[in-house]
Amino acid sequence: MSPSKKPAGAAAKRGRQRPNLLNYPRHGKTGVMRWVPTVRLVLIGVLSMLFIAVAGFTIGYAVTDVPEPNPEAAGETSTVYFDDGETVLGTFSEQNRVLVDIDGISEPMRAATVAAEDRSFYENRGISFTGLSRAVWGVVTDDYAGGGSTITQQYVKNFYLTNDHSLERKIREMFIALKIDEQQTKDEILANYLNTIYLGRQNYGIEVAAQDYFGKPASELDLAESALMAAMIQRPGAADPAVEPEVYEERFRYVLSGMVREGYITQAEADAAELPEVQPRSADANQYKGPNGYLLQTVKDYLIYQLGYEEDYLNRAGLEITSTFSADAMRAAEEAVADLPEPKPDGFQVAMSTIDPDTGAVKMLYGGEDYLERQQNAATQDVAQAGSAFKPFTLVAGFENGIRLTDYYDGRSPMSPTGWGGPVQNYGNQSYGTVTLLRATQQSMNTPYAQLSLQVGPEATADVAARAGIPEEAMEAQRETPSIVLGTPSPTNLQMASAYATFAANGSYRQPYSVERVLDTEGEVLHEAEHEGDQRFDEAVMAETSYALSQVVQGGTGSYASNLGRPVAGKTGTSQSNQSAWFVGYTPQLSTAVSMYRQNEAGQPIPIGAYGGRSSITGGSFPVQLWTQYMADVLEGEPVEQFPARGELPQVERPANPDQPAPPQRNRTGSGSGGQESRPEETEAPEPEGDDEGEGSGDDEGGNGSEGGDDGSGDSGGNGNNEGGGGGPTQQPTQPPNPQPTAPNPQLPDLPDNGIGGD
């Protein structure tokens, strides 16, 4: 027999081979059926998976111990510091926790909690497989929105674990909840849960919250009070129920509906229940008293809404938080505001803010006299029409479109610029004849700037303002309206300080921020502010802007600021009917905005009216005085820095101005009404003494600035009247027209009744 041939019996034996243990692929089948698993195989697979799950669950349960309470549950105080990292601004911490047992919690409060948070509480074993599955899926898909946990699981998370949204934490939470459910009764778990939850206003636990909100112990909470407390568990920091109870209305009704469904109350009782009256926040929270309360709240809001921290975490995590605020700057601001005349009109508000242009750090924020009296931050939440303080955005748009300070404009008043749709007036209806853009900027003339707005287009002004830092929503209604140049938009004080800080930073924008650094209890850095800027403007354009705005100070409506004794650029502003008055100015080191305005009880703007011995308040009066006094204090001892040298502006074809007047025929100086003027030199930086147009003598401190609404009617400034301008010499203080920058802390003159007041 040939070696290559095998016995016939071998082939037959191979054909009779037994299938493998699992019979997969299936023996004796062909085609698709060969790969379809048998019932036995499916059963084996299911049993194997069940065995693995049970084994894993058993092992996990066995090896998971109930840990010690986490440090956050112990309520370590988080401390907020001023920018030196040493001076304490305030703290975020829990109030005194008063532990109560189940008998110290009213029946309605127990029932409301179960109805709101875990309606199967008395039936489940501490966990909800439905909620757990939803949470696991959310963690895996990175779409975890919270919720779905039982009361026992929430208690475990609050007391033993953290808010970490990880799969590992959810699994540990499950095993610990199972053990807690075995070790404690349901009443004990419910009481412990209500002793650990956060209920807003630094209240931890139901007993402290009941005393704070209703002035009674938790054992006396009635149905409505209990339903509100239960409604707050989900979003305790959403609002203060004493101020905005409507925020909790929907959840309040949800809780009552659940109590009806679970048989705790009748439908009639639910229908009769109304949101209860809540006590206002206790004035004992003295760290929020005065202006510092606005700083603390600003830091907290930044941590929550910008950095993503949860409020209860801030109150218990023992963080070391360094703010950007300067204690010295805040003291200087408070002292300057305190020096304003008394009495102030009802509804009169003062807002101030300072930004470091090199970083974006908010160094000072004056939001009001007392946070406990008024929780609305004047610097970050109140808005007021900016008036002529908005004109620099149109000026920048002009520079970017080939327009120069030496260009001529028609300064007559009233006049109807082509395309405006009606007459525009300068303040006091003062006419100036043909003027350069530089002089129009100095004296804040409306009619030349109305022409400039039409020349570049209102969208260009809005675009510049947005790039500088004014939010789009503040200009939404004015983007296509030429009167935007007269300051019809209503920004916040901080937004204007930020926009001018972009000018001070030579065109580099940095978003304002109030938290420099956050450290945990181990000293690890959790957050460090970034200072990188976004260059949004040509540097030569910014240098030209700073030069033009420095001339506002060196002989224009902001002349009082020249008393600072160092380079200053800025702009006054007064809104229609003198409802608000501004001075926003900057040195190379700091940008500061000062705004004054008045509101009625409904929060609507109303004219400031007579104040401080003056018939009307303009940007060139108390705002610039307040700005100068404050900045002199803050910059005392700081080096005197210069603005960048003027450079070559972008060479682009300038848009036409159909109202452009002919160049003046005579070389006349001075600021007489309706006179002509000589063209200023464009290529040289300003000399320290005087200005290059000879304007100082006629408009030493006042000015013919104006603001106005859409009709262009001005309401500020002045020229020889009691609002400022060329007042008589017997009423003018004697002061140098442009002090040398060698007196970092000059003695500031008093503000005369008619010596200053340009808009």
Residue, then its C-alpha position, 0 to 999 in steps of 0.5 A: m500500500s502506498p504511504s500517501k494513501k490513508p486507510a478508508g476507515a480513517a476518512a469514515k471516522r473523521g466524518r463521524q467526529r462528535p461536535n464540540l461542547l458548545n456545538y458552535p458552529r452547529h454540527g450537521k448544519t449548513g449555510v446560515m443555520r450553521w451560525v445560529p446559536t442553539v437554545r442551549l448555547v443562549l442559555i449557557g451565555v445568559l447564565s454565565m453573564l448572570f453568574i459574573a454579574v452576581a459574583g461581581f456584585t457580591i465581591g463589590y458589596a463585600v469589599t466596599d466599606v462605609p467610609e468616614p464622612n468626607p471633608e466637605a461634609a464636615g463643612e470646611t470654610s472657603t476663604v476669599y482674599f483680596d488680590d494680595g492673597e492675605t487680606v481676607l475679603g470674606t468667607f463661603s461657609e456653612q451656618n451652624r448645623v443643628l442636628v435633629d432626629i425624625d421627631g424634630i421634623s414635622e410630618p408634612m416636611r417628611a412627606a414633602t421630601v419623599a414626594a419631591e425626591d424619592r416616592s419609593f423611599y419606604e419600599n426600595r432597598g436604598i437604590s433605584f436600578t432605573g435611576l442607576s441605569r440612567a446615570v451609568w448611561g449618562v456617564v458613559t455617553d458624557d451626557y450626565a444631567g444628575g437626578g434619579s438617585t434615591i434619598t439614601q443615595q443622595y445622603v451617601k453622596n452628600f455625607y460620604l462621597t463627592n459630586d464627581h460625575s464618574l462611573e466609579r463614584k456611582i458604583r461606590e454610591m450604590f454599594i454604600a447605599l445598600k449597606i446604609d439601608e441595612q444599618q439604619t432605619k428609614d426614619e434615621i436615613l430620612a432625618n440624616y438626609l434632611n440634616t445634610i442637604y443644602l437649602g440656600r443662604q448658607n443653610y445646611g440642614i432643615e433645622v437651620a433653614a426652617q429658622d432662617y426662612f420661617g423663624k420656627p423649628a423644623s418640627e413646626l413646618d406646615l404644609a406650604e412651608s414644607a412643600l417650598m423647602a422640598a421644592m428648593i432641594q433640587r435647586p437651592g441656589a436658584a433664587d432667594p424665595a424671599v426675593e423671587p418666590e416665583v422661581y420655585e412655583e412650578r416645583f412647589r406644585y410638583v411636590l404637592s401633586g406628589m403628596v396627593r398621589e402618595g396619599y399624604i394629602t387630599q387634592a383640596e389641601a393641595d389646591a388650597a396651598e399657596l407659596p408661603e411668606v418667607q423672611p428676608r435674609s438676616a442682616d446678621a450676615n455682616q460680611y455682606k454689609g456695605p460695598n464688600g458684599y458686592l465683591l463677595q457676591t461677584v466672586k461667588d457668581y464668577l466661580i459658579y457661572q464662569l468656572g462651574y463650581e457648585e454653590d454648596y461645594l464652595n460653602r463646604a470645600g475649604l478652598e483658598i480663593t484669591s480675588t482680583f480686588s485691591a483693598d486699597a482701591m476699594r478703600a479709595a473708591e469708598e472714600a471718594v464716594a463718601d465725599l460726594p455732596e449730601p443729600k442725594p436725590d432719591g434713587f440716585q446711584v453711583a457705580m465705579s469699576t477699575i480694570d487692569p488693561d494688562t490682565g483684565a483683572v477687575k481691581m475695584l468694583y463699587g456696586g453700591e453703598d450696602y449690599l444688604e440694602r440693595q442686592q442689585n449691583a450698580a456696576t455689573q447689573d444696572v445699565a445706563q445710557a452712555g451718552s458721549a462716552f460712546k463717541p470714541f467707538t465712532l472715532v475708532a471706526g473713523f480712523e479705521n476708515g481713513i478719517r483723520l483728526t485734521d478732517y473738517y466738519d460742520g459744527r453749526s447747531p442745529m443742523s440736519p446731517t444728510g441721512w440723519g432724518g432730522p435736526v441735531q443740536n450741540y449742547g445749549n444749541q451752541s454753534y462752532g462753525t467749521v471745526t476739526l474732528l480733534r476739536a469736536t472730540q475735545q468739546s464733545m460736539n454732537t453735530p460733527y459726530a452725527q456726520l461722522s456716524l453717517q460717514v462710517g455707518p452705525e454698524a461700524t460703531a457697533d462693531v468697534a464697541a463689540r470688539a472693545g468689549i461692549p456686548e452685542e445685546a447692549m446695542e441690539a436696538q441701535r446697530e443700524t441707527p446713526s444716533i448710536v454715536l450719541g450713546t443711546p446704548s445702555p451698557t453696564n459700568l464694568q462693560m465701559a471700563s472694559a472697553y476703554a481698557t482695550f484702548a489702554a492695552n493698545g487694542s488688546y482685549r482681555q475679558p474681565y475676571s474677578v478670581e485670580r486663583v483657587l487652591d484646595t485644602e491640600g494647596e493644589v491649584l484648581h484654577e489659575a487665571e489666564h492673562e493672554g490678550d486678543q489683539r483686536f485693533d491696529e496699534a496705530v489706531m489705538a495710539e491715535t485714539s489715546y492721543a485724541l482722548s488725552q486732548v479731552v483732558q487737556g482742554g476739553t470737557g474732561s479738563y478736571a482729570s488733568n489734575l491727576g498730574r500724569p497722562v490721562a485719556g478719557k471721555t465724558g458722557t451725559s444722556q438725554s435729559n441728564q438721566s445719567a452722567w459718565f466719565v470713563g478714563y484711563t492711564p496706561q496702568l488702569s481703566t476706570a469708569v464712573s457713572m451716576y444715574r437715577q432710577n424710580e421705584a420701578g427701576q426706570p431711569i429718571p432725570i438726576g435733577a439738581y444736585g450738589g448745588r448744581s442745576s444739572i449733573t453732567g459727565g464733566s462735573f461730579p463724575v470726572q471729579l470723583w474719577t480724579q480723586y479716586m485715581a489720584d489715591v490709587l496711583e499715588g507712588e506709582p510710576v508715571e507711564q506714557f501712552p504709545a507714540r502716534g504712528e501711521l494710520p491705515q491708508v484706506e479710501r475714506p467714505a464721503n461726507p456730504d456735509q463736509p464744509a470747505p476748509p477755513q479761510r482764516n487761521r484763527t484760534g480760540s474757542g469763540s462761538g461759531g469761529q473757525e480754527s486752524r488745522p492741528e498738526e497730525t504728526e506730533a505728539p502733544e506737548p505737556e503744556g496746553d494743547d496744540e489748538g489753543e482751546g484751553s483759554g476759552d473752554d478751560e474746564g467746561g465744554n460745549g459737549s452734549e449728548g442727547g437722544d435720537d433727536g440729538s438734543g443735548d443735555s450737558g456741557g455748557n459754554g459760559n452758562n451754569e453747566g460749565g464752559g467759558g465761565g467768568p474768571t471770578q468763578q473759575p479756579t486757578q489751575p495749570p492747563n496741563p500739569q507736568p506728570t511729576a505730581p502723583n498725588p496732587q492737591l485737587p481743587d474743589l469743583p466750582d458750580n460753573g467751572i466744570g460741566g461739559d458733557 
